[in-house]
Structures are given as C-alpha cells and as structure tokens.
Amino acid sequence: MRLHLDHSATRPDRAVDVPWPPSQGRPAEGALDLWLLHAPDPWLSSAVLDPSPLDGEERRRAKAFVRPLDRARYVIAHLMLRRLMGAYLNVPAGEVEFTREPCPGCGEPHGRPAVASAGAPHFSLSHGGDLTLIGVAAAPVGVDTEQVPAAHTVGEVSAALHPAERREIMAAPAVRRPAVFTRLWVRKEAYLKGLGTGLGRSPDLDYLGNGGPGTPAWPAGWTIVDVPVGTGHAAAAVRGELHSRYDVRRLDPRGLTA
C-alpha cells in the first residue's frame, strides 16, 4: 500500500468545539482522533495554569524555558496531553506515566513518546504558534503543527526537503511559498514522528508532496491528513491505513486554568 493523501469527503472542513472529556473511548483500528487547542498569546500571558498534574521531569523542563510565553506553551501542551490520555485510560491526569519506545534506528530508548500502560493507545503531540495538536490512534501516529514562517525562513529551511518538494515550493508564486512550504514541512515532521525517528532521519529522503506526473513514490503504509487549523498555521497527521472518518475536536484552553 502506498501512502495515501486523504482528500476524502469524510474530511471535516473545520474543527468542532467539544467539552473536555471526563472519559473517552479508545480509537478503533483504522480510526484517528485529533484534538486541537488554540491559546493566543494575549490569553496565555495572563492565564493561571494548574501545573499539579505534571511530573518532576515536565516541571524541570518547564522551568528551563527563559521566555514566560514559551514556558506557558509547554505547560499547556503537556497538561492537555495528560488530561486527554487520562480520559482514554480512565485515570487522573497526574497518574498517567510516559515512556519512550526503542529508537527504530539504534534501539536505544529515545524513540516515540508513549504511555507506559500496556495496551494504551498511541499518541503524538505538537505545538506551534498558538496551536497545540494531539493525535491518538490504535496504531503509531504522528502530528505536526507550525506557524507559517517569514519568506527568508522558507529559503533557509526548504533546502533540507526532498528535491521534488523543493521544486513544488519554488513553482508556487512568491507570495504563496511560505504557505506551500509549511504544508509540506508539517507533513514531513508528522511522518518522521510517526516513524519514531524524528529528524534523526534526513528530511530529504522521503517524498510527501502533492504528487503528479513524474513525482517519486510516497512511502508505503501511511495515510497523510492535512488538518484544517485556520489561517496562519498548517498542520498534518499521519498514521497507518485509515478506514473511517476522523474528527478534529477543538478544546477550550480555559479548561486547564487553576
């Protein structure tokens, strides 16, 4: 099976507002749950978050951030992850234990983040700009979200992509290149996170562009989803074969305040 770029009619046009779930059924094989949270800087700079569910390592990492907004973004992303995985496991957020899967390249324990509980669903977490995105599935999954960068960043970073992806970026009108680049970049990062390698695998090895005559084959065994997140950002999710409709569920960040 080749990687499939999902443009199906089951794809939602926008995220749907939902309440924070006290419990959540685990996704079936072939299903994908996507959770989105928008926390703009003005709100985040004055929000009083409740960090009590975080473990010692998460608190240490939070304290290491120099900029308060970066610290707050990290805390809100990990509180969101704990709340959601606690709902899937039917345990309090503070009792969720995380681990690392073996790296597919070297076997050391720095691969995909995972819940330590046996049989827990797979997840992937990303935050970029004002957004945090979490994907949950019965099989390995990767998500990424990024803010559309300035034009000079496109020129600097697109050199790391596959040659055919670079050609697609340069074929776009100059004003559109940052958006085209960001769409391709989030697909690439989501795919590498789904593999478990992250950027330890060179981004120029695999093609995840829009396809068409003369383009390389996509990687086998993955479905790519362009996630609707509004203007100024792009997001993507990848996982194995996708059999059913996926939902993008938008949560209210006020649910994480003290």
C-alpha positions in Angstrom: 0.0 0.0 0.0 1.4 3.4 -0.9 0.9 6.5 1.3 -2.5 8.0 0.6 -3.1 11.7 0.7 -6.6 12.0 2.2 -8.9 14.3 0.3 -12.0 12.2 1.0 -15.5 13.6 1.6 -15.3 12.5 5.2 -12.6 15.1 6.0 -14.1 17.9 8.1 -13.9 21.5 6.8 -13.1 22.9 10.3 -12.5 21.9 13.9 -15.6 21.3 16.0 -15.8 22.7 19.6 -16.2 20.0 22.2 -16.1 19.9 26.0 -13.2 18.4 27.8 -13.9 14.6 28.1 -14.0 13.1 31.6 -13.6 9.7 29.9 -13.0 8.8 26.2 -13.4 5.5 24.3 -10.2 4.3 22.7 -10.0 4.7 18.9 -10.7 1.6 16.9 -8.3 0.2 14.4 -8.2 2.5 11.3 -9.6 5.4 13.3 -7.9 8.7 14.2 -8.8 11.2 17.0 -7.4 14.7 16.5 -7.6 17.2 19.4 -6.8 20.9 18.8 -6.3 23.7 21.3 -5.9 27.4 20.4 -4.3 29.6 23.1 -3.4 33.0 21.7 -0.6 34.9 23.4 -2.8 37.6 25.0 -4.8 34.9 26.8 -1.8 32.8 27.6 0.2 35.7 29.1 -2.4 36.2 31.8 -3.7 32.7 32.3 -3.1 31.0 35.6 -2.5 27.3 34.8 -2.7 24.4 37.2 0.6 22.5 36.9 -0.2 20.0 39.6 -0.7 17.0 37.2 2.8 17.4 35.7 5.6 15.1 36.9 9.0 16.1 38.1 10.7 15.9 34.6 7.9 18.0 33.0 8.3 20.7 35.7 12.1 20.7 35.3 11.7 21.2 31.5 9.1 23.9 32.0 11.5 25.8 34.4 14.3 25.6 31.8 12.4 28.0 29.4 13.7 31.5 29.6 10.7 33.2 28.0 7.5 33.0 30.1 5.3 32.5 27.0 7.4 29.6 25.8 7.1 28.1 29.3 3.4 28.6 29.3 3.1 26.9 25.9 5.0 23.9 27.1 2.9 23.6 30.2 -0.4 23.9 28.4 0.6 21.3 25.8 1.6 18.8 28.5 -1.5 19.5 30.6 -3.6 18.9 27.6 -1.8 15.6 26.8 -2.2 14.4 30.4 -5.9 15.3 30.5 -6.7 13.5 27.3 -4.6 10.4 27.9 -6.1 10.2 31.4 -9.6 10.3 29.8 -8.6 7.4 27.4 -7.2 5.4 30.3 -9.9 6.4 32.9 -7.3 7.6 35.4 -6.5 11.1 36.8 -4.2 13.2 34.6 -1.4 13.2 37.2 -1.3 9.4 37.2 -0.5 8.9 33.5 3.0 7.6 33.2 5.0 8.2 30.0 7.9 6.3 28.5 10.0 6.2 25.3 9.8 3.4 22.7 13.0 2.0 21.3 14.5 4.1 18.5 14.0 2.2 15.2 17.5 3.2 14.2 19.6 2.2 17.1 17.3 0.5 19.6 18.0 3.0 22.4 15.0 4.3 24.4 14.7 7.6 22.7 12.0 6.8 20.1 8.4 7.8 20.1 6.9 9.0 23.4 4.3 6.6 24.6 2.1 5.9 27.6 3.7 3.3 29.9 0.4 1.4 30.5 0.1 -1.9 28.5 -2.5 -1.6 25.7 -2.7 2.2 25.8 -3.4 4.0 22.5 -0.6 5.6 20.6 -0.4 9.4 20.6 1.6 12.3 19.1 1.9 15.8 20.4 2.9 19.0 18.6 2.6 22.7 19.4 3.5 25.6 17.1 2.5 29.2 17.4 -0.9 29.5 19.1 -1.9 25.9 18.5 -1.4 22.5 20.2 -2.4 19.4 18.3 -2.6 15.9 19.6 -3.3 12.7 17.6 -4.5 9.5 19.2 -4.8 6.1 17.4 -4.7 2.4 17.9 -1.5 2.3 15.7 1.5 4.6 15.6 0.6 8.2 14.6 2.5 11.4 14.1 1.2 15.0 14.1 2.8 18.4 13.5 1.6 22.0 13.5 3.6 25.1 12.6 3.1 28.8 12.2 3.6 30.0 8.6 7.1 31.4 8.7 8.7 34.5 7.1 9.9 34.2 3.5 13.6 34.2 4.4 13.0 31.1 6.6 11.5 29.3 3.6 14.7 29.8 1.6 16.9 28.6 4.5 14.9 25.5 5.6 13.4 24.2 2.3 16.9 23.1 1.3 16.5 20.3 3.8 13.5 18.8 2.0 13.3 16.3 -0.8 14.3 17.8 -4.2 10.9 17.2 -5.7 9.3 19.0 -2.7 11.7 21.9 -3.2 10.6 22.1 -6.8 6.9 22.3 -5.7 7.7 25.2 -3.4 9.6 27.2 -6.0 6.9 26.6 -8.6 4.4 28.5 -6.4 4.1 32.3 -6.7 6.5 34.0 -4.3 3.7 35.2 -2.1 2.4 31.6 -1.7 5.7 29.9 -1.0 5.6 30.2 2.8 2.2 28.5 2.9 3.2 25.8 0.5 6.5 25.2 2.4 4.7 25.0 5.7 2.2 22.5 4.4 5.0 20.2 3.1 7.1 20.7 6.2 4.3 19.6 8.7 3.6 16.5 6.6 7.3 15.6 6.7 7.6 16.2 10.5 4.4 14.3 11.2 5.6 11.4 9.1 9.0 11.3 10.8 7.4 11.4 14.2 5.1 8.5 13.1 8.1 6.5 12.2 9.7 7.2 15.6 12.9 8.7 14.1 12.1 12.3 14.2 14.6 14.5 12.4 17.2 11.8 13.1 16.1 10.6 9.6 17.1 13.2 7.0 14.0 15.1 5.7 15.3 14.9 2.1 15.0 11.0 1.9 11.2 10.7 1.6 8.7 12.5 -0.7 5.5 13.7 0.8 4.5 16.3 -1.7 1.3 16.7 -3.7 2.1 14.1 -6.3 1.5 14.2 -10.0 3.3 13.1 -13.2 7.0 12.4 -12.7 7.0 12.7 -8.9 8.6 10.0 -6.7 6.6 7.3 -5.0 5.3 8.1 -1.5 6.4 6.0 1.5 4.4 2.8 1.9 1.9 2.1 4.6 0.9 5.6 5.8 -2.1 7.9 5.3 -1.5 11.6 5.4 -4.1 14.1 6.6 -3.9 17.8 6.0 -5.6 19.1 9.2 -7.8 22.2 9.0 -6.5 24.7 11.6 -7.3 28.1 10.1 -5.1 30.8 8.5 -1.5 31.5 9.6 -0.8 27.9 10.6 -0.6 24.5 8.9 -1.0 21.0 10.5 -0.8 17.4 9.3 -1.2 13.9 10.8 0.0 10.6 9.5 -0.8 7.0 10.6 -1.3 3.6 9.0 -4.3 2.8 6.9 -7.3 5.0 7.8 -10.6 3.2 7.5 -13.1 5.7 8.9 -14.0 9.4 9.3 -11.6 11.4 11.6 -12.7 14.3 13.7 -10.8 17.4 14.7 -12.1 18.3 18.2 -11.3 21.8 19.5 -10.9 22.2 23.2 -11.3 25.4 25.3 -7.9 26.3 27.0 -9.8 27.7 30.0 -10.3 24.1 31.0 -6.7 24.0 32.0 -6.7 27.0 34.3 -6.3 26.8 38.1 
